[in-house]
Amino acid sequence: MNNLVSADMEVGLIAISLNFRKIGEIKIANSQAANIFNYNKEEFLKVNVNCLMPSLISKHHDDYLRAFISFGNKKVNSDRRLLLGKKK
């Protein structure tokens, strides 16, 4: 997976943990993703992806992830859509 995250990429890329104990923790990200949200890359890799979302979404996001893991709904990540984000 680390080979897919290149410093030369023009877009931000984030991969999160789906481990139940660390669900949503940012495991892999490129510098562009960190810059979008005003984090340095080292700091960015220690946060939960929930902190990048408006509170109305973030308070339910771990539940969405658990449902995704439990039911295997692959469609969740297959659609393109506009997502709201929150800077540091």
C-alpha positions in Angstrom: 0.0 0.0 0.0 2.8 2.4 0.8 4.0 2.1 -2.8 0.6 3.6 -3.9 1.1 6.7 -1.8 3.7 8.8 -3.7 5.0 12.2 -2.7 4.6 13.1 -6.4 0.8 12.6 -6.3 -1.2 15.7 -7.0 -4.2 14.6 -4.9 -4.5 13.9 -1.2 -4.8 10.2 -0.3 -5.7 8.8 3.1 -6.0 5.1 4.2 -7.5 4.3 7.6 -7.5 1.4 10.0 -10.5 -1.0 10.0 -9.2 -2.8 13.1 -12.0 -2.5 15.7 -9.6 -1.2 18.4 -8.1 1.5 16.1 -11.1 2.0 13.8 -10.7 5.2 11.7 -7.1 5.9 12.7 -5.1 7.3 9.8 -2.5 4.7 8.9 -1.2 6.0 5.5 -1.4 9.5 4.0 0.6 11.5 1.6 1.8 15.1 2.2 -0.9 16.6 0.0 -3.6 15.1 2.2 -2.0 16.5 5.3 -1.6 19.9 3.7 -5.2 20.0 2.7 -6.2 19.8 6.4 -3.3 22.0 7.8 -1.4 19.1 9.5 2.2 18.1 9.1 2.4 14.5 7.9 3.8 13.0 11.1 1.0 14.6 13.2 -1.6 13.6 10.7 -0.8 9.9 10.9 -1.7 9.9 14.6 -5.3 11.2 14.4 -8.6 9.6 13.7 -10.2 10.4 10.4 -13.2 11.7 12.4 -11.3 14.9 13.3 -11.4 15.8 9.6 -15.2 15.8 9.4 -18.0 18.2 10.6 -19.3 17.0 14.0 -22.7 15.9 12.6 -20.9 13.3 10.5 -17.9 12.5 12.7 -20.0 11.5 15.7 -21.5 8.6 13.6 -18.5 7.7 11.4 -17.1 4.9 13.6 -20.5 3.3 13.5 -20.6 3.6 9.7 -17.1 1.9 9.6 -18.2 -0.9 12.0 -21.3 -1.5 9.8 -19.1 -1.6 6.7 -16.8 -4.2 8.3 -19.7 -6.3 9.7 -21.8 -6.3 6.5 -19.2 -5.9 3.9 -21.0 -3.2 1.9 -18.5 -2.6 -0.8 -20.7 0.1 -2.4 -19.8 2.6 0.3 -16.4 3.3 -1.1 -17.1 2.6 -4.8 -19.0 5.8 -5.6 -17.6 9.2 -6.3 -19.0 11.9 -4.2 -18.4 15.3 -2.7 -17.2 15.1 0.9 -17.1 17.8 3.5 -13.9 18.3 5.5 -12.7 20.3 8.4 -9.2 21.9 8.7 -7.2 21.7 11.9 
